[in-house]
Amino acid sequence: MSEDFNMSMRKFLKQVGVTSQQAIEDALRNAGDTSGSKFEAKMVLTVKGLDIEHVVTGTIEEMS
């Protein structure tokens, strides 16, 4: 893989991480008091033109 490809992929993944965190934080603010709550999260990555579906699951805990 070329250096340009690696940089492009890193830029995309950084955008995914930053915008996903912002979306989750906005949803938590709109939900009201969620202190001590746990949320099951799922991220699905697909790439048009490639045969890939990558799924990441986890738990996000709202600490009080």
N, CA, C and O atoms as CSV, one atom per row, in Angstrom:
chain,resi,resn,atom,element,x,y,z
A,1,MET,N,N,0.851,-1.181,0.000
A,1,MET,CA,C,0.000,0.000,0.000
A,1,MET,C,C,0.892,1.239,0.000
A,1,MET,O,O,1.943,1.273,0.641
A,2,SER,N,N,0.452,2.232,-0.722
A,2,SER,CA,C,1.249,3.446,-0.844
A,2,SER,C,C,1.093,4.335,0.389
A,2,SER,O,O,0.151,4.189,1.168
A,3,GLU,N,N,2.025,5.245,0.541
A,3,GLU,CA,C,1.966,6.216,1.646
A,3,GLU,C,C,0.721,7.091,1.523
A,3,GLU,O,O,0.093,7.420,2.529
A,4,ASP,N,N,0.359,7.471,0.286
A,4,ASP,CA,C,-0.849,8.279,0.070
A,4,ASP,C,C,-2.101,7.531,0.509
A,4,ASP,O,O,-3.003,8.104,1.119
A,5,PHE,N,N,-2.141,6.232,0.185
A,5,PHE,CA,C,-3.291,5.420,0.600
A,5,PHE,C,C,-3.369,5.356,2.124
A,5,PHE,O,O,-4.445,5.531,2.696
A,6,ASN,N,N,-2.245,5.107,2.779
A,6,ASN,CA,C,-2.227,5.040,4.243
A,6,ASN,C,C,-2.680,6.352,4.872
A,6,ASN,O,O,-3.437,6.346,5.842
A,7,MET,N,N,-2.221,7.476,4.325
A,7,MET,CA,C,-2.623,8.786,4.855
A,7,MET,C,C,-4.122,9.012,4.657
A,7,MET,O,O,-4.798,9.529,5.547
A,8,SER,N,N,-4.638,8.624,3.492
A,8,SER,CA,C,-6.061,8.775,3.205
A,8,SER,C,C,-6.895,7.935,4.172
A,8,SER,O,O,-7.917,8.396,4.681
A,9,MET,N,N,-6.452,6.699,4.421
A,9,MET,CA,C,-7.172,5.817,5.337
A,9,MET,C,C,-7.127,6.368,6.757
A,9,MET,O,O,-8.144,6.363,7.450
A,10,ARG,N,N,-5.970,6.842,7.198
A,10,ARG,CA,C,-5.856,7.408,8.547
A,10,ARG,C,C,-6.743,8.638,8.709
A,10,ARG,O,O,-7.365,8.826,9.754
A,11,LYS,N,N,-6.799,9.474,7.675
A,11,LYS,CA,C,-7.650,10.669,7.715
A,11,LYS,C,C,-9.123,10.267,7.858
A,11,LYS,O,O,-9.858,10.851,8.654
A,12,PHE,N,N,-9.543,9.265,7.080
A,12,PHE,CA,C,-10.917,8.782,7.165
A,12,PHE,C,C,-11.222,8.234,8.549
A,12,PHE,O,O,-12.252,8.568,9.135
A,13,LEU,N,N,-10.331,7.391,9.081
A,13,LEU,CA,C,-10.567,6.785,10.390
A,13,LEU,C,C,-10.582,7.831,11.502
A,13,LEU,O,O,-11.339,7.699,12.464
A,14,LYS,N,N,-9.764,8.857,11.380
A,14,LYS,CA,C,-9.782,9.939,12.362
A,14,LYS,C,C,-11.130,10.666,12.309
A,14,LYS,O,O,-11.710,10.988,13.346
A,15,GLN,N,N,-11.621,10.919,11.093
A,15,GLN,CA,C,-12.921,11.567,10.934
A,15,GLN,C,C,-14.030,10.714,11.540
A,15,GLN,O,O,-14.929,11.238,12.199
A,16,VAL,N,N,-13.970,9.405,11.320
A,16,VAL,CA,C,-14.960,8.487,11.905
A,16,VAL,C,C,-14.933,8.586,13.426
A,16,VAL,O,O,-15.981,8.702,14.062
A,17,GLY,N,N,-13.736,8.540,14.009
A,17,GLY,CA,C,-13.620,8.589,15.464
A,17,GLY,C,C,-14.119,9.896,16.052
A,17,GLY,O,O,-14.874,9.894,17.025
A,18,VAL,N,N,-13.703,11.011,15.469
A,18,VAL,CA,C,-14.079,12.333,15.999
A,18,VAL,C,C,-15.573,12.568,15.844
A,18,VAL,O,O,-16.232,12.981,16.799
A,19,THR,N,N,-16.125,12.311,14.654
A,19,THR,CA,C,-17.546,12.581,14.443
A,19,THR,C,C,-18.432,11.612,15.219
A,19,THR,O,O,-19.524,11.983,15.648
A,20,SER,N,N,-17.972,10.370,15.404
A,20,SER,CA,C,-18.750,9.409,16.195
A,20,SER,C,C,-18.801,9.829,17.657
A,20,SER,O,O,-19.853,9.746,18.290
A,21,GLN,N,N,-17.678,10.278,18.194
A,21,GLN,CA,C,-17.657,10.748,19.578
A,21,GLN,C,C,-18.585,11.947,19.743
A,21,GLN,O,O,-19.324,12.027,20.724
A,22,GLN,N,N,-18.552,12.870,18.801
A,22,GLN,CA,C,-19.426,14.043,18.872
A,22,GLN,C,C,-20.895,13.631,18.840
A,22,GLN,O,O,-21.708,14.167,19.593
A,23,ALA,N,N,-21.238,12.682,17.973
A,23,ALA,CA,C,-22.624,12.220,17.869
A,23,ALA,C,C,-23.085,11.561,19.162
A,23,ALA,O,O,-24.213,11.784,19.602
A,24,ILE,N,N,-22.226,10.754,19.772
A,24,ILE,CA,C,-22.584,10.090,21.034
A,24,ILE,C,C,-22.748,11.125,22.147
A,24,ILE,O,O,-23.699,11.049,22.925
A,25,GLU,N,N,-21.835,12.087,22.230
A,25,GLU,CA,C,-21.932,13.130,23.252
A,25,GLU,C,C,-23.201,13.951,23.079
A,25,GLU,O,O,-23.858,14.274,24.069
A,26,ASP,N,N,-23.566,14.299,21.841
A,26,ASP,CA,C,-24.803,15.040,21.581
A,26,ASP,C,C,-26.019,14.228,22.027
A,26,ASP,O,O,-26.936,14.764,22.650
A,27,ALA,N,N,-26.023,12.932,21.706
A,27,ALA,CA,C,-27.147,12.074,22.092
A,27,ALA,C,C,-27.265,11.979,23.610
A,27,ALA,O,O,-28.372,11.988,24.148
A,28,LEU,N,N,-26.122,11.887,24.307
A,28,LEU,CA,C,-26.150,11.828,25.768
A,28,LEU,C,C,-26.706,13.123,26.358
A,28,LEU,O,O,-27.496,13.087,27.302
A,29,ARG,N,N,-26.294,14.267,25.802
A,29,ARG,CA,C,-26.817,15.560,26.289
A,29,ARG,C,C,-28.328,15.639,26.084
A,29,ARG,O,O,-29.049,16.122,26.957
A,30,ASN,N,N,-28.804,15.170,24.942
A,30,ASN,CA,C,-30.235,15.233,24.637
A,30,ASN,C,C,-31.050,14.232,25.444
A,30,ASN,O,O,-32.259,14.400,25.606
A,31,ALA,N,N,-30.397,13.193,25.949
A,31,ALA,CA,C,-31.098,12.149,26.703
A,31,ALA,C,C,-31.394,12.564,28.136
A,31,ALA,O,O,-32.189,11.911,28.813
A,32,GLY,N,N,-30.779,13.622,28.605
A,32,GLY,CA,C,-30.989,14.026,29.995
A,32,GLY,C,C,-30.033,13.306,30.915
A,32,GLY,O,O,-28.899,13.013,30.537
A,33,ASP,N,N,-30.489,13.017,32.130
A,33,ASP,CA,C,-29.631,12.392,33.140
A,33,ASP,C,C,-29.425,10.923,32.812
A,33,ASP,O,O,-30.354,10.119,32.887
A,34,THR,N,N,-28.202,10.584,32.449
A,34,THR,CA,C,-27.856,9.193,32.137
A,34,THR,C,C,-26.743,8.692,33.058
A,34,THR,O,O,-26.068,7.711,32.746
A,35,SER,N,N,-26.557,9.364,34.185
A,35,SER,CA,C,-25.486,8.998,35.114
A,35,SER,C,C,-25.564,7.529,35.488
A,35,SER,O,O,-26.621,7.032,35.876
A,36,GLY,N,N,-24.450,6.846,35.372
A,36,GLY,CA,C,-24.380,5.446,35.748
A,36,GLY,C,C,-24.949,4.485,34.724
A,36,GLY,O,O,-24.976,3.276,34.957
A,37,SER,N,N,-25.406,5.006,33.588
A,37,SER,CA,C,-25.993,4.144,32.557
A,37,SER,C,C,-24.915,3.470,31.723
A,37,SER,O,O,-23.792,3.960,31.599
A,38,LYS,N,N,-25.293,2.329,31.154
A,38,LYS,CA,C,-24.433,1.612,30.214
A,38,LYS,C,C,-25.189,1.500,28.892
A,38,LYS,O,O,-26.389,1.224,28.867
A,39,PHE,N,N,-24.467,1.717,27.801
A,39,PHE,CA,C,-25.066,1.663,26.474
A,39,PHE,C,C,-24.285,0.681,25.617
A,39,PHE,O,O,-23.062,0.767,25.511
A,40,GLU,N,N,-25.005,-0.252,25.005
A,40,GLU,CA,C,-24.381,-1.195,24.085
A,40,GLU,C,C,-24.223,-0.477,22.748
A,40,GLU,O,O,-25.195,0.046,22.201
A,41,ALA,N,N,-23.020,-0.453,22.231
A,41,ALA,CA,C,-22.730,0.249,20.988
A,41,ALA,C,C,-22.289,-0.735,19.915
A,41,ALA,O,O,-21.713,-1.785,20.201
A,42,LYS,N,N,-22.576,-0.366,18.674
A,42,LYS,CA,C,-22.192,-1.199,17.539
A,42,LYS,C,C,-21.807,-0.277,16.381
A,42,LYS,O,O,-22.554,0.633,16.023
A,43,MET,N,N,-20.645,-0.523,15.811
A,43,MET,CA,C,-20.182,0.236,14.651
A,43,MET,C,C,-19.996,-0.759,13.507
A,43,MET,O,O,-19.342,-1.789,13.670
A,44,VAL,N,N,-20.575,-0.444,12.355
A,44,VAL,CA,C,-20.467,-1.309,11.187
A,44,VAL,C,C,-19.744,-0.536,10.088
A,44,VAL,O,O,-20.162,0.555,9.701
A,45,LEU,N,N,-18.664,-1.113,9.597
A,45,LEU,CA,C,-17.888,-0.508,8.521
A,45,LEU,C,C,-18.080,-1.321,7.255
A,45,LEU,O,O,-17.842,-2.528,7.239
A,46,THR,N,N,-18.510,-0.658,6.202
A,46,THR,CA,C,-18.570,-1.273,4.879
A,46,THR,C,C,-17.821,-0.360,3.917
A,46,THR,O,O,-17.788,0.856,4.100
A,47,VAL,N,N,-17.232,-0.944,2.913
A,47,VAL,CA,C,-16.501,-0.174,1.912
A,47,VAL,C,C,-17.021,-0.575,0.542
A,47,VAL,O,O,-16.878,-1.723,0.122
A,48,LYS,N,N,-17.628,0.388,-0.152
A,48,LYS,CA,C,-18.160,0.132,-1.485
A,48,LYS,C,C,-17.018,-0.304,-2.401
A,48,LYS,O,O,-15.968,0.337,-2.440
A,49,GLY,N,N,-17.225,-1.381,-3.125
A,49,GLY,CA,C,-16.205,-1.894,-4.031
A,49,GLY,C,C,-15.311,-2.949,-3.413
A,49,GLY,O,O,-14.550,-3.612,-4.118
A,50,LEU,N,N,-15.396,-3.110,-2.094
A,50,LEU,CA,C,-14.637,-4.158,-1.403
A,50,LEU,C,C,-15.619,-5.066,-0.683
A,50,LEU,O,O,-16.667,-4.616,-0.218
A,51,ASP,N,N,-15.287,-6.317,-0.595
A,51,ASP,CA,C,-16.145,-7.282,0.083
A,51,ASP,C,C,-15.791,-7.275,1.561
A,51,ASP,O,O,-15.084,-8.158,2.046
A,52,ILE,N,N,-16.295,-6.254,2.280
A,52,ILE,CA,C,-15.970,-6.144,3.708
A,52,ILE,C,C,-17.177,-5.623,4.486
A,52,ILE,O,O,-17.850,-4.677,4.076
A,53,GLU,N,N,-17.420,-6.257,5.590
A,53,GLU,CA,C,-18.330,-5.738,6.613
A,53,GLU,C,C,-17.654,-6.031,7.939
A,53,GLU,O,O,-17.605,-7.176,8.388
A,54,HIS,N,N,-17.141,-4.995,8.551
A,54,HIS,CA,C,-16.402,-5.108,9.809
A,54,HIS,C,C,-17.279,-4.548,10.926
A,54,HIS,O,O,-17.702,-3.394,10.867
A,55,VAL,N,N,-17.550,-5.364,11.938
A,55,VAL,CA,C,-18.436,-4.977,13.037
A,55,VAL,C,C,-17.645,-4.910,14.322
A,55,VAL,O,O,-16.913,-5.836,14.670
A,56,VAL,N,N,-17.804,-3.792,15.027
A,56,VAL,CA,C,-17.170,-3.617,16.342
A,56,VAL,C,C,-18.302,-3.341,17.327
A,56,VAL,O,O,-19.144,-2.473,17.093
A,57,THR,N,N,-18.313,-4.091,18.436
A,57,THR,CA,C,-19.321,-3.871,19.478
A,57,THR,C,C,-18.614,-3.591,20.792
A,57,THR,O,O,-17.461,-3.970,20.999
A,58,GLY,N,N,-19.330,-2.926,21.660
A,58,GLY,CA,C,-18.759,-2.628,22.979
A,58,GLY,C,C,-19.780,-1.930,23.854
A,58,GLY,O,O,-20.924,-1.710,23.456
A,59,THR,N,N,-19.348,-1.593,25.034
A,59,THR,CA,C,-20.197,-0.913,25.999
A,59,THR,C,C,-19.603,0.452,26.319
A,59,THR,O,O,-18.404,0.589,26.560
A,60,ILE,N,N,-20.467,1.451,26.316
A,60,ILE,CA,C,-20.094,2.811,26.691
A,60,ILE,C,C,-20.782,3.086,28.013
A,60,ILE,O,O,-22.004,2.978,28.120
A,61,GLU,N,N,-19.991,3.445,29.028
A,61,GLU,CA,C,-20.539,3.703,30.353
A,61,GLU,C,C,-20.502,5.183,30.656
A,61,GLU,O,O,-19.477,5.840,30.478
A,62,GLU,N,N,-21.627,5.704,31.117
A,62,GLU,CA,C,-21.734,7.103,31.542
A,62,GLU,C,C,-21.408,7.124,33.024
A,62,GLU,O,O,-22.207,6.701,33.860
A,63,MET,N,N,-20.235,7.619,33.330
A,63,MET,CA,C,-19.815,7.687,34.730
A,63,MET,C,C,-20.473,8.869,35.425
A,63,MET,O,O,-20.681,9.920,34.820
A,64,SER,N,N,-20.793,8.692,36.675
A,64,SER,CA,C,-21.421,9.782,37.434
A,64,SER,C,C,-20.401,10.740,37.965
A,64,SER,O,O,-20.756,11.715,38.626
